[in-house]
């Protein structure tokens, strides 16, 4: 929910990048034809470039979800290298197959005929192009995710110091340590408005910003004060002080309206427990 705006911005970025590159390639081919005194094949070039771009955008959406679910970190890249390599082969096969089908369909509508090329020469030509594209996109997706986390900040649970007693009980800390743009600062646990599970992380919402914390929701719930933080859903925890109203839905579920305007889901199973906790 907190990442909706960033997600839309990222989607616009990728769409503009791919479609803009396709348009630039069409223009470049037209300019080369004019330079060499050849007839312009702008329609065929447009179909070729934009079919490839559209299929790549669809595959990119899958790649981004996979990279979010199975990111390449210093401690995981060796175990996940083989699946990513298999993903390169899958990208090639799906991209070429879907691209050719799309081109044939468009040409058929226009009353023309499309021939992709001889096997295996044309397929392996596309293979080398697609492997390069896939490698660049994997690198770009992870780089953008890293930059986004660095700009956004990452939270960690306070751990016991190497020497001396802890400043506060580490089993139920009053603060989280947040790193953002090379700086570290403390965020009060009571300032966390709600938390949402996201793959291997839990996003802590604090004053309009999400801070990813590498932990499971179950472990986080055990570390937080159960009087202050209530489970509304298997993927959500809410700060009762930030809860403003409960909107019942059909089927026994509900939406929790938070102080910042967010709407957090409450499952049918958790709703009576939540009401009981609030009443208590």
Secondary structure, DSSP 8 states (H G I E B T S, - for coil): -TTHHHHHHHHHHHHHHHHHHHHHHHHHHHHHHHHTT----HHHHHHHHHHHHHHHHHHHHHHHHHHHHS---TTTHHHHHHHHHHHHHHHHHHHHHHHHHHHHHHHHHHT-------TTHHHHHHHHHHHHHHHHHHHHHHHHHHHHHHHH-EEEE----SSS--SS-GGG-SEEEEEETTEEEEEEGGG--EEEEETTEEEEEETTEEEEE-S-HHHHHHHS-TTTEEEEETTEEEEGGGEEEEEE-TTS-EEEEETTS-EEEE-HHHHHHHHHHHH-
